[in-house]
């Protein structure tokens, strides 16, 4: 434990002002105002569904669902996926801001409607596509409610995992014990919530694989299987054996393997796919 008596205590000013350059790794892309920083129209491909994204957990949720729909033979789910490199500030281009005023990936534009339908927030995109194609979201009221409950649980929980734990553990310019302890406690509580539920169920709502599994897998599967934030040992993720079993079962699904590659620009070359415009982009394998 650090001796707090030797530390300089931060005293908030009466009115906060933005200190440009603060914020560590993401200082260049975080700002306290919305709106575009530059004019740039979004590209448009041949398909009705146009996705603008990056292969972060929130982006992976959507590409996994689209690939799962295509795996079922639903040709209308074909899509173009365009790279939005958030490290370069492409989310602040005028075209992307028009698709998502919150300037966060992913954003979807469905051009099968007149006028085209924009959908932003990953959870909203999952619900929109599941309802459009009548797959992966149950119709029975009780099962539907359970699915949406776990989906919205993920949407509410992930900021503590990514913006909280991930930021202070992996990205903050200084290690702050209080912040790391606070968010570690919450992430481990979340893992325990999942583990207890999955101790009695194959998937989050029971025997049925749904958009709730896809959304939670994108974050918590990456955490327990793929060393998200290089924190596997720190969080003792191996102890959540039911989450591990569930994540491994999803991890090997062909559509999931494909979905994780879309809009990926890091890692081994064979895993990268900056853009995706047809199933042929994945190659013969």
C-alpha positions as CSV (number, residue, x, y, z in Angstrom):
1,X,0.0,0.0,0.0
2,X,1.3,3.4,-0.9
3,X,1.8,6.0,1.9
4,X,-0.9,8.5,1.0
5,X,0.7,11.1,3.3
6,X,3.7,11.4,0.9
7,X,1.5,11.8,-2.2
8,X,0.3,15.1,-3.6
9,X,-3.4,15.1,-3.4
10,X,-5.3,16.3,-6.4
11,X,-7.7,19.2,-5.7
12,X,-10.3,19.6,-8.4
13,X,-10.7,23.2,-9.7
14,X,-14.0,25.0,-9.5
15,X,-14.4,24.7,-13.2
16,X,-12.7,21.9,-15.2
17,X,-10.8,22.8,-18.3
18,X,-9.5,20.5,-21.0
19,X,-5.7,20.0,-20.9
20,X,-5.0,18.8,-24.4
21,X,-2.4,16.0,-24.4
22,X,-3.6,14.4,-21.2
23,X,-5.1,11.0,-21.2
24,X,-2.1,8.7,-22.0
25,X,-2.3,6.5,-25.0
26,X,-5.6,7.9,-26.2
27,X,-4.9,11.6,-25.7
28,X,-5.1,12.3,-29.4
29,X,-8.6,10.9,-29.9
30,X,-10.4,11.8,-26.6
31,X,-12.0,15.2,-26.4
32,X,-14.9,16.8,-24.4
33,X,-16.9,17.9,-27.4
34,X,-18.8,16.1,-30.1
35,X,-19.1,16.7,-33.9
36,X,-16.8,16.3,-36.9
37,X,-13.2,17.5,-37.0
38,X,-12.9,17.2,-40.8
39,X,-14.9,16.5,-44.0
40,X,-14.8,13.0,-45.2
41,X,-17.6,11.0,-46.8
42,X,-18.1,7.4,-46.0
43,X,-17.5,4.8,-48.8
44,X,-20.4,2.7,-50.0
45,X,-20.2,-0.8,-51.4
46,X,-22.6,-3.1,-53.3
47,X,-24.6,-4.5,-50.4
48,X,-27.6,-3.1,-48.6
49,X,-25.7,-3.4,-45.2
50,X,-22.8,-1.0,-44.8
51,X,-20.7,-1.5,-41.7
52,X,-18.1,1.1,-40.5
53,X,-16.0,-0.4,-37.8
54,X,-12.8,-1.8,-36.2
55,X,-12.2,-5.2,-34.7
56,X,-12.4,-4.1,-31.1
57,X,-14.8,-6.1,-28.9
58,X,-17.6,-3.8,-29.8
59,X,-16.9,-4.2,-33.5
60,X,-16.5,-7.9,-33.2
61,X,-20.0,-8.3,-31.8
62,X,-21.6,-7.1,-35.0
63,X,-19.3,-8.9,-37.5
64,X,-19.8,-12.2,-35.6
65,X,-23.6,-11.8,-35.9
66,X,-23.4,-11.0,-39.6
67,X,-21.2,-14.0,-40.2
68,X,-23.5,-16.2,-38.2
69,X,-26.5,-15.0,-40.3
70,X,-24.6,-15.8,-43.5
71,X,-23.6,-19.2,-42.0
72,X,-27.4,-19.9,-41.9
73,X,-27.6,-19.1,-45.6
74,X,-29.3,-15.7,-45.3
75,X,-28.0,-14.0,-48.4
76,X,-29.6,-10.7,-47.5
77,X,-27.2,-10.4,-44.6
78,X,-24.3,-9.9,-47.0
79,X,-22.4,-6.7,-46.1
80,X,-19.5,-4.4,-46.8
81,X,-17.3,-3.7,-43.8
82,X,-15.2,-0.5,-44.0
83,X,-12.3,0.2,-41.7
84,X,-12.6,3.1,-39.3
85,X,-9.2,3.6,-37.7
86,X,-10.0,5.3,-34.4
87,X,-6.3,5.8,-33.7
88,X,-6.2,8.1,-36.7
89,X,-9.3,9.9,-35.7
90,X,-11.4,8.6,-38.6
91,X,-14.5,8.4,-36.3
92,X,-14.5,12.2,-36.4
93,X,-15.0,12.5,-40.2
94,X,-18.2,14.2,-41.2
95,X,-19.6,11.1,-42.9
96,X,-19.1,8.9,-39.8
97,X,-20.5,11.5,-37.5
98,X,-23.6,11.5,-39.7
99,X,-23.9,7.8,-39.2
100,X,-23.1,7.9,-35.5
101,X,-23.2,11.3,-33.7
102,X,-21.4,9.7,-30.8
103,X,-18.3,9.1,-32.9
104,X,-17.8,5.5,-31.7
105,X,-17.5,2.3,-33.7
106,X,-19.4,0.4,-34.9
107,X,-22.0,2.2,-37.1
108,X,-24.3,0.5,-39.5
109,X,-26.3,1.9,-42.5
110,X,-29.0,-0.2,-44.0
111,X,-29.6,1.0,-47.5
112,X,-32.5,-1.4,-48.1
113,X,-34.8,1.2,-46.6
114,X,-35.9,4.6,-47.9
115,X,-34.3,6.7,-46.6
116,X,-31.4,4.6,-45.4
117,X,-31.5,3.6,-41.8
118,X,-28.6,4.4,-39.5
119,X,-28.0,2.3,-36.4
120,X,-25.4,3.1,-33.8
121,X,-24.4,1.5,-30.5
122,X,-23.3,-2.1,-30.8
123,X,-26.2,-3.5,-28.8
124,X,-28.8,-1.6,-30.9
125,X,-27.2,-2.9,-34.1
126,X,-27.4,-6.5,-32.7
127,X,-31.1,-6.1,-31.9
128,X,-31.8,-4.4,-35.3
129,X,-30.2,-7.2,-37.3
130,X,-31.7,-10.0,-35.1
131,X,-35.1,-8.5,-35.6
132,X,-34.6,-7.8,-39.3
133,X,-33.6,-11.4,-40.0
134,X,-35.6,-13.1,-37.2
135,X,-32.6,-15.0,-35.8
136,X,-30.7,-15.1,-32.5
137,X,-33.3,-13.2,-30.6
138,X,-36.1,-15.4,-29.1
139,X,-39.7,-14.7,-29.8
140,X,-41.1,-16.2,-26.6
141,X,-41.5,-13.3,-24.2
142,X,-39.7,-14.8,-21.2
143,X,-36.7,-16.0,-23.3
144,X,-36.6,-12.7,-25.2
145,X,-36.6,-10.8,-21.9
146,X,-33.7,-12.9,-20.6
147,X,-31.7,-12.4,-23.8
148,X,-32.2,-8.6,-23.7
149,X,-31.4,-8.6,-20.0
150,X,-28.0,-10.2,-20.6
151,X,-27.4,-8.0,-23.7
152,X,-28.0,-4.8,-21.7
153,X,-26.1,-6.2,-18.8
154,X,-23.1,-6.4,-21.1
155,X,-23.6,-2.9,-22.5
156,X,-23.7,-1.5,-18.9
157,X,-20.8,-3.7,-17.6
158,X,-18.3,-3.3,-20.4
159,X,-17.4,0.3,-19.6
160,X,-16.1,-0.8,-16.2
161,X,-14.0,-3.5,-18.0
162,X,-12.7,-1.4,-20.9
163,X,-12.8,2.3,-19.9
164,X,-12.3,1.5,-16.2
165,X,-10.1,-1.6,-15.6
166,X,-8.4,-1.7,-19.1
167,X,-7.6,2.0,-19.1
168,X,-6.1,2.2,-15.6
169,X,-4.4,-1.2,-15.7
170,X,-3.0,-1.1,-19.2
171,X,-3.1,2.4,-20.7
172,X,-3.0,5.1,-18.1
173,X,0.3,7.0,-18.0
174,X,0.7,6.3,-14.3
175,X,-0.4,3.3,-12.2
176,X,-2.9,4.4,-9.6
177,X,-3.5,1.8,-7.0
178,X,-7.0,3.0,-5.9
179,X,-8.3,3.0,-9.5
180,X,-6.8,-0.4,-10.4
181,X,-8.2,-1.9,-7.2
182,X,-11.6,-0.4,-7.7
183,X,-12.1,-1.6,-11.3
184,X,-10.4,-5.0,-10.7
185,X,-13.0,-5.7,-7.9
186,X,-15.8,-4.8,-10.3
187,X,-14.4,-6.9,-13.2
188,X,-14.0,-9.9,-11.0
189,X,-17.5,-9.5,-9.7
190,X,-18.8,-9.4,-13.3
191,X,-16.8,-12.6,-14.1
192,X,-18.4,-14.2,-11.0
193,X,-21.9,-13.2,-12.2
194,X,-21.3,-14.9,-15.5
195,X,-19.7,-17.9,-14.0
196,X,-22.6,-18.5,-11.6
197,X,-25.1,-18.2,-14.4
198,X,-23.1,-20.5,-16.8
199,X,-22.7,-23.1,-14.1
200,X,-26.3,-24.1,-14.8
201,X,-26.7,-23.1,-18.5
202,X,-24.9,-24.0,-21.7
203,X,-25.4,-20.4,-23.0
204,X,-26.4,-17.3,-21.2
205,X,-30.2,-17.8,-21.5
206,X,-30.1,-21.6,-21.5
207,X,-29.7,-24.0,-24.4
208,X,-30.1,-21.3,-27.1
209,X,-27.2,-19.3,-28.6
210,X,-28.2,-15.7,-29.0
211,X,-27.0,-12.2,-29.5
212,X,-26.5,-12.0,-25.8
213,X,-23.7,-14.6,-26.1
214,X,-22.2,-12.9,-29.0
215,X,-22.0,-9.5,-27.2
216,X,-20.7,-10.9,-23.9
217,X,-18.2,-13.3,-25.7
218,X,-16.6,-10.3,-27.6
219,X,-15.5,-8.8,-24.3
220,X,-15.4,-11.6,-21.7
221,X,-14.2,-14.3,-24.1
222,X,-11.3,-12.0,-25.1
223,X,-10.6,-11.5,-21.4
224,X,-10.6,-15.2,-20.3
225,X,-9.1,-16.8,-23.5
226,X,-7.0,-14.2,-25.3
227,X,-5.3,-12.2,-22.5
228,X,-7.2,-8.9,-23.1
229,X,-5.1,-6.1,-21.5
230,X,-2.4,-8.7,-20.7
231,X,-4.3,-9.3,-17.5
232,X,-5.1,-13.0,-17.5
233,X,-2.8,-13.8,-14.6
234,X,-3.6,-10.6,-12.7
235,X,-7.4,-11.4,-12.8
236,X,-6.9,-15.2,-12.3
237,X,-9.2,-15.8,-15.3
238,X,-8.5,-19.6,-15.2
239,X,-10.6,-19.8,-12.0
240,X,-13.8,-18.9,-13.8
241,X,-14.1,-22.4,-15.3
242,X,-17.7,-22.1,-16.5
243,X,-17.0,-18.8,-18.4
244,X,-13.9,-20.6,-19.8
245,X,-16.0,-23.5,-21.1
246,X,-18.7,-21.2,-22.6
247,X,-16.1,-19.0,-24.3
248,X,-14.2,-21.9,-25.8
249,X,-17.3,-23.3,-27.3
250,X,-18.1,-20.0,-29.0
251,X,-14.5,-19.3,-29.9
252,X,-14.3,-22.2,-32.4
253,X,-17.5,-21.5,-34.3
254,X,-16.6,-20.9,-37.9
255,X,-18.6,-17.6,-38.1
256,X,-16.9,-16.4,-35.0
257,X,-13.5,-17.1,-36.4
258,X,-14.4,-15.2,-39.5
259,X,-16.1,-12.3,-37.6
260,X,-13.0,-11.7,-35.5
261,X,-10.9,-11.1,-38.6
262,X,-13.1,-8.4,-40.1
263,X,-11.7,-4.9,-39.8
264,X,-8.6,-6.2,-38.0
265,X,-5.4,-4.4,-38.7
266,X,-3.1,-5.9,-36.0
267,X,-1.7,-9.3,-35.2
268,X,-0.4,-12.0,-37.6
269,X,-0.9,-11.0,-41.3
270,X,-3.1,-14.0,-42.0
271,X,-5.6,-12.8,-39.4
272,X,-5.9,-9.3,-40.7
273,X,-8.7,-8.1,-42.9
274,X,-9.0,-4.3,-43.1
275,X,-12.1,-4.4,-45.3
276,X,-14.6,-7.2,-46.1
277,X,-16.9,-7.1,-49.1
278,X,-17.8,-10.8,-49.7
279,X,-17.3,-14.3,-48.4
280,X,-14.5,-14.7,-51.0
281,X,-12.3,-12.3,-49.0
282,X,-11.7,-15.0,-46.5
283,X,-10.0,-17.2,-49.1
284,X,-10.3,-20.9,-49.7
285,X,-9.6,-21.7,-46.0
